[in-house]
């Protein structure tokens, strides 16, 4: 089986890295990054190969999850804004502070 997406930057004695370009449709989820880079903590390809496969599998699963959420309309940024808009209906600001006395915030104790 052929191993792709790896780099050994400074010769045979340096650490091997998993390195892969982020697909264009996922770039907005990575805050300006264009590459995923992770260390295998191994300096020879025989030891790094199973680690590279595990890293690749995790990256693929993460990308699949992001794509599935996007197809369901679950954009994390939009969900965050929707939550703040909902809280604003109760006069609760982004810091969780109430502007009304009749709103009980999570974590406040009820007095008997």
GUBA-157841 format. One record per residue: chain; z, x, y of N, C-alpha, C, CB in turn; residue in one letter. Coordinates in nm, 2 decimals. Last residue first. Glycine has a CB too. Layout:
<nodes>
c,n_c3,n_c1,n_c2,ca_c3,ca_c1,ca_c2,c_c3,c_c1,c_c2,cb_c3,cb_c1,cb_c2,r
A,Z,X,Y,Z,X,Y,Z,X,Y,Z,X,Y,A
...
</nodes>
This chain:
<nodes>
c,n_c3,n_c1,n_c2,ca_c3,ca_c1,ca_c2,c_c3,c_c1,c_c2,cb_c3,cb_c1,cb_c2,r
A,4.90,-3.44,3.02,4.95,-3.56,2.96,5.04,-3.63,3.06,5.03,-3.53,2.83,X
A,4.59,-3.30,3.11,4.74,-3.31,3.14,4.79,-3.44,3.09,4.77,-3.29,3.29,X
A,4.36,-3.12,2.94,4.40,-3.25,2.98,4.55,-3.25,3.00,4.35,-3.35,2.88,X
A,4.22,-2.81,3.05,4.31,-2.88,2.97,4.34,-3.02,3.03,4.45,-2.80,2.95,X
A,3.89,-2.70,3.05,4.00,-2.74,3.13,4.09,-2.83,3.04,3.96,-2.82,3.25,X
A,3.68,-2.65,2.87,3.78,-2.55,2.89,3.90,-2.59,2.97,3.72,-2.42,2.95,X
A,3.44,-2.82,3.06,3.48,-2.76,2.93,3.58,-2.65,2.95,3.35,-2.71,2.85,X
A,3.55,-3.01,3.33,3.47,-2.91,3.27,3.52,-2.87,3.14,3.46,-2.79,3.37,X
A,3.55,-3.33,3.45,3.63,-3.24,3.37,3.54,-3.14,3.30,3.72,-3.32,3.27,X
A,3.51,-3.48,3.75,3.44,-3.42,3.64,3.53,-3.32,3.58,3.31,-3.35,3.69,X
A,3.64,-3.58,3.98,3.65,-3.66,3.85,3.57,-3.61,3.74,3.59,-3.80,3.89,X
A,3.60,-3.41,4.19,3.73,-3.41,4.13,3.73,-3.48,3.99,3.84,-3.46,4.22,X
A,3.30,-3.23,4.23,3.37,-3.35,4.23,3.50,-3.34,4.15,3.28,-3.46,4.17,X
A,3.18,-3.00,4.20,3.19,-3.03,4.34,3.26,-3.17,4.35,3.06,-3.03,4.41,X
A,3.26,-2.76,3.95,3.24,-2.89,3.99,3.26,-2.91,4.14,3.33,-2.99,3.91,X
A,3.10,-2.47,3.83,3.20,-2.53,3.92,3.17,-2.67,3.96,3.22,-2.44,4.04,X
A,2.91,-2.34,3.69,3.00,-2.42,3.61,3.11,-2.48,3.70,3.06,-2.35,3.50,X
A,2.73,-2.20,3.82,2.85,-2.12,3.78,2.95,-2.21,3.70,2.92,-2.06,3.91,X
A,2.54,-2.39,3.90,2.51,-2.30,3.79,2.62,-2.21,3.75,2.40,-2.20,3.85,X
A,2.75,-2.69,3.95,2.65,-2.59,3.99,2.63,-2.49,3.88,2.70,-2.52,4.11,X
A,2.76,-3.03,3.91,2.81,-2.91,3.86,2.71,-2.80,3.89,2.84,-2.91,3.70,X
A,2.70,-3.30,3.96,2.75,-3.21,4.07,2.82,-3.09,4.02,2.84,-3.29,4.16,X
A,2.57,-3.42,3.76,2.72,-3.44,3.76,2.78,-3.35,3.87,2.78,-3.41,3.63,X
A,2.32,-3.34,3.79,2.34,-3.48,3.80,2.49,-3.51,3.81,2.28,-3.55,3.68,X
A,2.34,-3.07,3.73,2.33,-3.10,3.87,2.36,-3.25,3.89,2.20,-3.06,3.93,X
A,2.31,-3.08,3.46,2.44,-3.05,3.51,2.45,-3.09,3.66,2.48,-2.91,3.49,X
A,2.02,-3.11,3.45,2.11,-3.21,3.39,2.25,-3.20,3.45,2.12,-3.20,3.24,X
A,1.94,-2.88,3.56,1.91,-3.00,3.63,2.00,-3.11,3.58,1.76,-3.04,3.61,X
A,2.03,-2.70,3.37,2.09,-2.69,3.51,2.06,-2.82,3.58,2.03,-2.57,3.58,X
A,1.86,-2.78,3.16,2.01,-2.79,3.15,2.07,-2.78,3.28,2.06,-2.67,3.06,X
A,1.61,-2.72,3.26,1.64,-2.85,3.23,1.79,-2.87,3.22,1.58,-2.90,3.10,X
A,1.63,-2.44,3.27,1.62,-2.51,3.40,1.65,-2.66,3.37,1.47,-2.50,3.45,X
A,1.65,-2.38,3.00,1.75,-2.34,3.09,1.75,-2.42,3.22,1.74,-2.19,3.12,X
A,1.40,-2.48,2.91,1.52,-2.54,2.86,1.64,-2.51,2.95,1.55,-2.49,2.71,X
A,1.23,-2.30,3.04,1.23,-2.44,3.08,1.36,-2.51,3.03,1.11,-2.51,3.02,X
A,1.30,-2.07,2.90,1.32,-2.07,3.05,1.32,-2.22,3.10,1.20,-1.99,3.12,X
A,1.23,-2.13,2.64,1.37,-2.10,2.67,1.39,-2.11,2.82,1.41,-1.96,2.62,X
A,1.04,-2.40,2.54,1.03,-2.28,2.62,1.17,-2.25,2.67,0.93,-2.29,2.74,X
A,0.96,-2.59,2.33,1.09,-2.53,2.35,1.09,-2.40,2.42,1.17,-2.52,2.22,X
A,0.73,-2.71,2.24,0.77,-2.73,2.38,0.91,-2.67,2.41,0.76,-2.87,2.42,X
A,0.65,-2.65,1.99,0.74,-2.77,2.00,0.78,-2.80,2.15,0.86,-2.75,1.92,X
A,0.52,-2.42,2.04,0.44,-2.53,1.99,0.52,-2.66,2.00,0.39,-2.51,1.85,X
A,0.74,-2.26,2.09,0.64,-2.29,2.20,0.56,-2.41,2.16,0.55,-2.16,2.23,X
A,0.85,-2.24,1.84,0.93,-2.30,1.95,0.83,-2.34,2.07,1.03,-2.21,2.00,X
A,0.65,-2.10,1.71,0.69,-2.24,1.67,0.76,-2.31,1.78,0.77,-2.23,1.54,X
A,0.65,-1.86,1.85,0.53,-1.94,1.85,0.56,-2.08,1.81,0.42,-1.88,1.76,X
A,0.90,-1.76,1.78,0.87,-1.79,1.92,0.75,-1.88,1.93,0.84,-1.65,1.99,X
A,0.87,-1.74,1.50,0.97,-1.83,1.56,0.94,-1.87,1.71,1.11,-1.77,1.55,X
A,0.68,-1.54,1.49,0.65,-1.67,1.43,0.74,-1.78,1.49,0.66,-1.67,1.28,X
A,0.82,-1.33,1.60,0.70,-1.38,1.66,0.66,-1.52,1.62,0.58,-1.28,1.64,X
A,1.02,-1.30,1.40,1.06,-1.33,1.54,0.94,-1.39,1.61,1.11,-1.21,1.61,X
A,0.86,-1.24,1.18,0.94,-1.36,1.17,0.98,-1.40,1.32,1.07,-1.34,1.09,X
A,0.76,-0.99,1.27,0.67,-1.10,1.24,0.74,-1.23,1.24,0.60,-1.08,1.10,X
A,1.00,-0.84,1.28,0.92,-0.86,1.40,0.83,-0.98,1.38,0.84,-0.74,1.44,X
A,1.08,-0.84,1.01,1.16,-0.90,1.11,1.09,-0.93,1.24,1.28,-0.81,1.14,X
A,0.86,-0.70,0.90,0.89,-0.84,0.85,0.97,-0.91,0.96,0.96,-0.84,0.72,X
A,0.89,-0.45,1.03,0.77,-0.53,1.05,0.79,-0.68,1.01,0.65,-0.47,0.97,X
A,1.14,-0.37,0.92,1.12,-0.39,1.06,1.00,-0.48,1.09,1.11,-0.26,1.14,X
A,1.06,-0.35,0.65,1.16,-0.44,0.69,1.16,-0.48,0.84,1.30,-0.39,0.65,X
A,0.86,-0.15,0.66,0.82,-0.28,0.61,0.93,-0.39,0.65,0.81,-0.28,0.46,X
A,1.02,0.06,0.75,0.91,0.01,0.84,0.86,-0.13,0.79,0.78,0.11,0.83,X
A,1.18,0.10,0.53,1.24,0.06,0.66,1.13,0.00,0.75,1.31,0.18,0.73,X
A,1.00,0.19,0.34,1.07,0.06,0.32,1.13,0.01,0.45,1.17,0.07,0.21,X
A,0.91,0.44,0.49,0.82,0.33,0.45,0.90,0.20,0.42,0.75,0.37,0.32,X
A,1.10,0.65,0.53,1.07,0.55,0.64,0.99,0.43,0.59,1.00,0.62,0.75,X
A,1.09,0.81,0.31,1.21,0.74,0.34,1.19,0.62,0.44,1.32,0.83,0.39,X
A,0.82,0.89,0.33,0.87,0.83,0.20,1.00,0.75,0.23,0.89,0.94,0.10,X
A,0.80,1.01,0.58,0.73,0.88,0.56,0.78,0.81,0.43,0.58,0.90,0.55,X
A,1.09,1.14,0.73,0.98,1.16,0.64,0.93,1.02,0.60,1.01,1.24,0.51,X
A,1.31,1.09,0.89,1.21,1.18,0.94,1.10,1.22,0.84,1.28,1.31,0.98,X
A,1.47,0.79,1.00,1.42,0.87,0.89,1.32,0.97,0.95,1.36,0.78,0.78,X
A,1.53,0.59,1.18,1.63,0.69,1.15,1.60,0.77,1.03,1.77,0.62,1.13,X
A,1.34,0.42,1.28,1.37,0.41,1.13,1.49,0.50,1.09,1.25,0.44,1.05,X
A,1.35,0.26,1.59,1.37,0.38,1.51,1.40,0.34,1.37,1.49,0.46,1.57,X
A,1.10,0.06,1.75,1.23,0.07,1.68,1.23,0.19,1.59,1.25,-0.06,1.59,X
A,0.92,-0.10,1.99,0.94,0.03,1.93,1.08,0.03,1.87,0.93,0.14,2.04,X
A,0.66,-0.30,2.09,0.79,-0.31,2.02,0.81,-0.17,1.96,0.80,-0.43,1.92,X
A,0.50,-0.31,2.41,0.51,-0.25,2.28,0.65,-0.28,2.23,0.48,-0.10,2.28,X
A,0.52,-0.41,2.66,0.39,-0.43,2.59,0.39,-0.38,2.45,0.28,-0.37,2.67,X
A,0.75,-0.58,2.87,0.72,-0.48,2.77,0.59,-0.51,2.70,0.83,-0.48,2.66,X
A,0.80,-0.79,3.05,0.71,-0.68,3.09,0.68,-0.58,2.99,0.77,-0.62,3.21,X
A,0.97,-0.97,2.89,1.00,-0.91,3.02,0.93,-0.79,3.06,1.15,-0.88,3.03,X
A,0.89,-1.10,2.66,0.94,-0.96,2.65,0.96,-0.89,2.78,0.85,-0.88,2.56,X
A,0.77,-1.34,2.68,0.90,-1.34,2.62,0.96,-1.20,2.61,0.89,-1.39,2.48,X
A,0.51,-1.29,2.77,0.61,-1.35,2.86,0.75,-1.35,2.81,0.56,-1.49,2.90,X
A,0.37,-1.20,2.54,0.42,-1.10,2.64,0.52,-1.16,2.74,0.30,-1.05,2.72,X
A,0.26,-1.36,2.35,0.40,-1.34,2.35,0.46,-1.25,2.46,0.44,-1.29,2.21,X
A,-0.02,-1.35,2.37,0.05,-1.48,2.38,0.20,-1.47,2.38,0.00,-1.57,2.27,X
A,-0.08,-1.08,2.32,-0.09,-1.13,2.45,-0.01,-1.26,2.47,-0.23,-1.15,2.49,X
A,0.15,-0.91,2.10,0.04,-0.99,2.12,0.04,-1.06,2.26,0.02,-1.10,2.01,X
A,0.27,-0.58,2.14,0.31,-0.72,2.15,0.18,-0.81,2.18,0.42,-0.75,2.25,X
A,0.20,-0.31,1.93,0.17,-0.38,2.05,0.21,-0.53,2.04,0.02,-0.37,2.08,X
A,0.45,-0.11,1.77,0.35,-0.21,1.76,0.33,-0.29,1.89,0.38,-0.31,1.65,X
A,0.62,0.12,1.58,0.56,0.10,1.71,0.44,0.00,1.70,0.52,0.23,1.78,X
A,0.88,0.27,1.43,0.79,0.16,1.42,0.75,0.13,1.56,0.87,0.03,1.36,X
A,0.92,0.63,1.41,0.94,0.50,1.48,0.84,0.40,1.44,0.93,0.52,1.63,X
A,1.08,0.90,1.27,0.97,0.81,1.26,1.00,0.68,1.33,0.92,0.79,1.11,X
A,1.22,1.19,1.41,1.24,1.06,1.36,1.11,0.98,1.37,1.35,0.98,1.44,X
A,1.09,1.52,1.33,1.15,1.42,1.42,1.15,1.28,1.35,1.06,1.42,1.55,X
A,0.96,1.70,1.17,1.11,1.70,1.16,1.17,1.59,1.25,1.17,1.83,1.19,X
A,0.69,1.70,1.21,0.74,1.65,1.09,0.89,1.64,1.08,0.69,1.73,0.98,X
A,0.64,1.61,1.56,0.62,1.69,1.44,0.70,1.63,1.33,0.68,1.83,1.47,X
A,0.72,1.41,1.76,0.74,1.56,1.78,0.73,1.64,1.65,0.87,1.58,1.85,X
A,0.66,1.13,1.69,0.62,1.19,1.81,0.62,1.35,1.82,0.69,1.14,1.92,X
A,0.54,0.94,1.47,0.63,1.05,1.46,0.60,1.15,1.57,0.62,1.12,1.32,X
A,0.49,0.60,1.41,0.47,0.71,1.50,0.58,0.81,1.47,0.45,0.67,1.65,X
A,0.33,0.30,1.28,0.44,0.40,1.28,0.39,0.52,1.36,0.48,0.45,1.14,X
A,0.15,0.10,1.19,0.25,0.08,1.30,0.36,0.18,1.30,0.30,-0.06,1.29,X
A,0.12,0.08,0.83,0.06,0.09,0.97,0.18,0.08,1.07,-0.04,-0.03,1.00,X
A,0.07,0.19,0.51,0.17,0.17,0.61,0.10,0.19,0.75,0.29,0.27,0.60,X
A,-0.08,0.05,0.22,-0.09,0.13,0.34,0.01,0.09,0.45,-0.24,0.12,0.40,X
A,0.00,0.09,-0.12,0.00,0.00,0.00,0.00,0.09,0.12,0.12,-0.10,0.00,X
</nodes>
